[in-house]
Amino acid sequence: MKRTLLCASGFLLLFAAGCNSDQHNNPDEIRRQTAQATKDARQDAKAVVQGVEDGLKTKNSSAIDINNASADQLKSLPGIDDVRARHIIANRPYDHSNDLVKKHVISQDEYDRISSQVVAH
């Protein structure tokens, strides 16, 4: 019985090895597949970068620049009234939009409501 199992196992291993073509073990084929995978990965990475850049341009193109916006533009932001708009203008310039909180111009909660709609250029 053991001899039969050993023979059957050996036969299966030989069969499996015979099914495996030399093309897959060929170093040149491995190099070609690696080069293709690298090329595909590079193209995918470029596409991701382009998508991120496009997303940032879209977001920033509609955002209000807190260093140059008029009081009326600032008042179009949620929770920003005339007093807050004048306070934002009076504390210019800003290096980053979150300087509104650092300079105590508006609260963190107020900033959280408008952060996606403002930039500092």
C-alpha positions, -999 to +999 in steps of 0.1 A: +000+000+000+028+024+009+046+015-023+015+023-043+011+057-026+048+065-032+045+055-069+013+076-073+029+106-055+060+103-077+039+101-108+019+132-098+052+151-092+066+141-126+033+150-142+032+184-126+069+190-135+062+181-171+032+205-173+054+233-162+070+247-194+105+260-196+091+293-208+081+303-173+115+294-159+135+311-187+154+341-173+148+361-204+110+356-200+112+366-163+131+398-173+105+406-200+076+401-175+094+422-149+100+450-174+064+449-184+052+450-148+075+479-141+062+498-171+026+492-160+033+503-125+050+534-137+020+543-159-004+536-130+016+558-107+016+587-132-022+583-136-026+585-098-004+616-096-023+633-124-056+625-107-044+640-074-031+672-092-064+676-111-083+672-078-062+698-061-066+722-090-104+718-089-105+722-052-082+753-051-097+769-082-131+774-064-115+782-030-115+817-016-080+832-011-082+847+024-053+870+016-070+887-013-107+881-009-131+910-004-154+912+026-183+902+004-164+871-008-155+862+028-191+866+039-202+840+013-184+814+036-206+796+061-207+814+095-187+844+083-205+876+089-194+912+083-176+915+116-156+882+111-149+892+074-134+925+086-114+907+113-100+883+087-090+912+065-074+931+094-051+901+103-036+896+069-013+882+056-017+845+062+009+818+053-017+790+056-054+790+058-052+774+093-035+807+104-070+819+109-072+797+140-035+803+151-040+841+150-073+837+169-093+852+141-119+824+142-125+794+163-114+758+153-151+749+149-156+778+125-125+769+106-136+733+103-167+745+085-148+765+059-114+748+057-122+731+023-133+764+008-103+786+017-067+789+008-039+813+016-017+824-014 
